[in-house]
Amino acid sequence: MTDFDLYYWPVPFRGQFIRAILAHGGRSWGEHDGASIEEIINRDVDMQPISFMGPPVLIDRERQFALSQIPAIAMYLGERLDLIPTTSKGRSLTNKVDNDANDVLDELTLSGGRDMWTAQKWNSFVPRLQKWIRIFENTGTRNGLTADSNFMLDAEKLGVADIVTTILWVTVADRLPAMRQIIVDTSPTLWGLCERVAATDAIAALNRRSFQDYGNAYCGGEIEKSLRAVLV
């Protein structure tokens, strides 16, 4: 039996944050097909493992505890697997990074595909995207991060903030190559961190497996098609 149970669609996107934290922590997890995910979404809330509107949902089998929402799951796993700082400052900054990453995904997908990208919309968005990249860079550099050394919140220990940051930017850069150049040009420091974390054994293995399992998919659906259309 696996350590955790994950309900998320068969694409990287939000689920990849959870997969990466579990992989780095050396924990096993099982996933579910689309029919099973639809079934648990459509249950009455009192029949769900945790009341929620949409995935991801993570169930800790050992503790019989379920949780939804990316920032909440990331913080829970960080504590569970000793991957977040013990100080209130470090915990709060970890939570900030988690929420910033969630906001970037919402903006990249225009609130989950409520609208579609056009060339005009994308060109107007690029300066805001570059500001997001600099925000992540600045969060790290205030704590000693450089392209070649240190991490987002700690000089020596890789934690949830580094995993979330790396998954956010490397996943989209790997699947939408035009994004890579924007990130590298905007912040070589941030990209240096991402390359270092992405090269660790567990994260690199997860990335390889994700390409095998999901191909070149990123977030799926019409919103991904419109994103690819403007990133040429």
Secondary structure, DSSP 8 states (H G I E B T S, - for coil): --SEEEE--SSSTTHHHHHHHHHHTT--EE---HHHHHHHHTS-GGGSSS--SSS-EEEETTTTEEEESHHHHHHHHHHHTT-S-SSHHHHHHHHHHHHHHHHHHHHHTHHHHTS---HHHHHHHHHHHHHHHHHHHHHHHTTT--SSS--SS-SS---HHHHHHHHHHHHHHHHSHHHHHHHHHH-HHHHHHHHHHHTSHHHHHHHHHHHHHHTT-SS-HHHHHHHHHH--
